[in-house]
Amino acid sequence: MYQLLKQIISVGIRTEPPPAADPALRQIEQRLGEEILRLFRGALAIRHVDAGSCNGCELEIHAVNNVYYNLEGLGIKFVASPRHADLLLVTGPVSRNMEVALKRTYDATPDPKLVVALGDCGCSGGLFGESYASCGRVANVIPVDVAVPGCPPTPLAIMQGILTVISARRTA
């Protein structure tokens, strides 16, 4: 224990530096907050479905929920039931074991159904593609409104995808 404390005192506590202020992020946050207030009367409920991903996209979804990006402060919340959701956020290539579950989740979501496919795997099948164990991209199983590419997509790209699908709903 003494050696550990001695090392901490000599080296200090090392953490990542805080991210630089990003004006693009603040602009997207402002537009996203305004759209959510106007279209969803203050709250957008998202149901996240992991259809067979490697969890890289999930880590970025968790990052979107941290205090820097603060989706909850914009009126976006994650819900446990698709019956309470306004939007489905699907990650990963759809494995054959998740095909029926994803279809049932989509069917249980109230109209109008909004779907965002996240990551290269959700958009195109990624490294996994279509095989005996994988249906490939999310659009092969359910209709997708917006695809957000990236392996994994950045939190800013995820927020931009959510804003895009909300804006598309407004014009539809």
C-alpha positions in Angstrom: 0.0 0.0 0.0 2.8 2.3 0.8 4.4 1.8 -2.6 1.2 2.6 -4.3 0.7 5.8 -2.3 4.3 6.8 -3.0 3.8 6.3 -6.7 0.6 8.4 -6.7 2.4 11.2 -5.0 5.4 11.2 -7.3 3.4 10.8 -10.6 0.2 12.6 -9.7 -3.3 11.7 -10.9 -3.4 11.5 -14.6 -6.7 12.0 -16.4 -7.7 13.0 -19.9 -7.9 16.8 -20.5 -11.4 18.2 -20.8 -12.6 18.4 -24.4 -12.4 21.7 -26.1 -15.5 23.7 -26.5 -17.2 22.7 -29.8 -19.5 25.3 -31.3 -21.0 22.8 -33.7 -22.0 20.6 -30.7 -23.8 23.6 -29.0 -25.6 24.4 -32.3 -26.8 20.8 -32.7 -27.9 20.7 -29.1 -29.9 23.9 -29.4 -31.6 22.7 -32.6 -32.3 19.3 -31.1 -33.8 20.8 -28.0 -36.1 23.1 -29.9 -37.3 20.3 -32.2 -38.0 18.0 -29.3 -40.0 20.6 -27.5 -42.0 21.5 -30.5 -42.7 18.0 -31.9 -42.8 15.8 -28.8 -44.1 18.2 -26.3 -40.9 18.2 -24.2 -39.6 14.6 -24.3 -38.4 12.2 -26.8 -38.4 8.5 -25.6 -35.9 6.2 -27.2 -35.8 2.4 -27.0 -32.4 1.0 -27.7 -32.1 -2.4 -29.3 -28.8 -4.3 -29.4 -29.4 -6.6 -32.4 -26.0 -8.3 -32.1 -23.3 -5.7 -31.9 -19.8 -5.7 -30.5 -20.9 -3.0 -27.9 -18.7 -0.3 -29.5 -21.8 1.7 -30.4 -23.3 1.1 -27.0 -20.3 2.8 -25.4 -20.8 5.8 -27.6 -24.6 5.8 -26.7 -23.5 5.9 -23.0 -21.1 8.8 -23.8 -24.1 10.7 -25.3 -25.7 10.4 -21.9 -22.8 11.8 -19.9 -22.7 15.3 -18.6 -20.8 16.7 -21.6 -23.4 15.9 -24.2 -26.3 15.7 -21.7 -29.1 14.2 -23.8 -31.4 14.0 -20.8 -31.2 17.8 -20.4 -32.4 18.2 -24.0 -35.5 16.2 -23.2 -34.3 12.8 -24.6 -34.7 9.8 -22.4 -34.2 6.1 -22.8 -37.2 3.9 -21.9 -37.4 0.1 -21.2 -40.5 -0.6 -23.2 -41.1 -0.1 -26.9 -44.7 0.7 -26.1 -43.5 4.0 -24.6 -40.9 4.8 -27.3 -41.0 7.4 -30.0 -37.8 6.2 -31.7 -35.9 2.9 -32.0 -32.1 3.1 -31.9 -30.8 -0.2 -33.3 -27.1 -1.2 -33.2 -25.3 -4.1 -34.7 -26.0 -6.5 -37.6 -29.2 -8.3 -36.9 -28.3 -11.8 -35.7 -30.7 -14.6 -36.7 -31.5 -15.0 -33.0 -32.6 -11.3 -32.7 -34.6 -11.1 -36.0 -38.0 -12.0 -34.4 -37.3 -9.9 -31.3 -36.5 -6.9 -33.4 -39.6 -7.3 -35.5 -41.8 -7.6 -32.3 -40.1 -4.6 -30.9 -40.9 -2.6 -34.1 -44.5 -3.8 -34.1 -44.9 -2.8 -30.4 -43.7 0.7 -31.0 -46.6 3.2 -31.5 -47.0 5.0 -34.8 -45.3 7.0 -36.2 -42.4 4.6 -35.9 -39.0 6.2 -36.2 -35.9 4.0 -36.6 -32.2 4.9 -36.5 -29.6 2.3 -37.5 -26.3 3.0 -35.7 -22.8 2.0 -36.8 -21.4 0.4 -39.9 -22.9 -2.9 -38.8 -26.4 -1.5 -38.5 -26.1 0.4 -41.8 -24.5 -2.2 -44.1 -23.8 -5.3 -42.1 -20.2 -4.2 -41.4 -17.6 -6.9 -41.0 -20.3 -9.5 -40.5 -22.4 -9.0 -43.6 -25.1 -11.5 -44.3 -24.5 -15.2 -43.4 -26.1 -18.2 -41.8 -25.9 -16.4 -38.5 -26.6 -12.8 -39.5 -29.4 -11.1 -41.4 -27.0 -8.2 -42.1 -28.1 -4.6 -41.9 -31.1 -3.4 -39.9 -33.0 -2.4 -43.1 -33.1 -6.1 -44.1 -35.5 -6.7 -41.1 -37.4 -3.4 -40.4 -37.7 -0.1 -42.2 -35.0 2.4 -41.3 -35.5 6.2 -41.4 -31.9 7.3 -40.8 -28.6 5.4 -40.9 -25.6 6.7 -38.9 -22.4 5.2 -40.2 -19.1 4.9 -38.3 -17.3 2.2 -36.3 -18.4 3.3 -33.8 -20.2 6.6 -34.7 -19.2 9.6 -32.6 -21.6 11.0 -30.0 -22.0 14.1 -32.2 -22.9 11.9 -35.2 -25.5 10.0 -33.0 -27.0 13.4 -32.0 -27.0 14.5 -35.6 -28.8 11.3 -36.6 -31.5 11.8 -34.0 -31.9 15.4 -35.2 -32.2 14.2 -38.8 -34.9 11.7 -38.1 -36.9 14.2 -36.0 -36.6 16.8 -38.8 -37.7 14.2 -41.4 -40.7 13.5 -39.3 -41.6 17.2 -39.2 -41.5 17.4 -43.0 -43.4 14.2 -43.6 
